[in-house]
Amino acid sequence: MTSRVTFVSPATSPSLRQARFYDGDSIDDAGAARARSAAGTLPAYAGVTMSPSVRCRETAAALGLDGGETPELKGLDVGRWRGRTLEEVGATEPEAVGRWLADAGWSAHGGESVQDVCGRVGRWLDIAQGTDGRTLAVVEPEVVRAAVVHVLGLPAAAFWRLDVPPLTATELSGRGGRWNLRLGQPLAVPGTSAAR
């Protein structure tokens, strides 16, 4: 039995465009239009799930997908930094930002550590590997990062070295306790040629 998970990152939102820690805002008009134009271009799937966030729900709806939210696939909780830019936090808490970026187990901002999110997503993937067919998962970018860290057995510090652009697909296929990875494909938009 081969299990497949295609992670789709959400469309753009004001917090993403402003490099702010996600604060629950909606996708913007350009992101919604781009997602609607990509609707119907995703591979056939057996089920749909998503991060429990406004922008993931809205992206899934714009893509014509209907599914439930999975708490294990929520984005990284950044505690009191939510809604602020990294620059703002760095100006008021430079030591904390430095520690956060260097220590994957640090969570003194009141949220969760990178190590925690990697573990949470990894546990979900371990269960998902027992599912036959393809699951589409519209998830926050940090969930995709955590999944890549898990399937490649990377140290949690590698989390910060992975970029996940909006509306891209990252595919995993697995069987026998092992996953294979296909990274960051742009969603096909009719009338354009997607870079591969």
C-alpha positions, 0 to 999 in steps of 0.5 A: 500500500502506498500512501500519498500526501500532497501539502498545499500552502495557503494563498497570500494574505496581508500578514504573509505579504508584510512578513508578520507572524500569522494573526488570523487574517484572510487571504487577499484578493490576488491570492483568492483569484490565483487559488480559484484559477488553480481549482481543479488542477490538483491530483485526484485525492481520497480525502482533504484536510487542512490546518485550522486557520482562516487562510487555509480554510479560505484557500481550500474553498477557493480551490474547490476543496471541502474537508475537515480541520486537523488540529495536529496540522495547525501552524506554529504557535508563536505566542505573544509574537502573533501579529508582529513582524520579525523586525518588530520583535527583533527590535524589542527582544533581540536575544529572544529572537536569536535564541528562537532561531538557534535553539529548536527547543526554545519557546519562551515567547509563550507558544510552542517550539520548532521541535514541538511542531516538528514532532506533532506533524511527524506523529500525524505523518506516521499515522497517515502512512497507514492510509491508502490513496492520496490526501490533500492537506491545505496547511500553513507553511511551517507544517510543510517545513516540519513534514520535510524535516520529519521525512528526511530525518533532518535536525529540527534546526533545518526547519529555518532553511526551508522556504515554502512559497504560497500556493505550492504543492509538496508531495510525499509518498510512502510505504514500508515506514519510509517517505519520498519527497517531491518539493514545492511545485507551483499549482498549475494555473490554466493558460500558464506554464508552471515551472518544474 
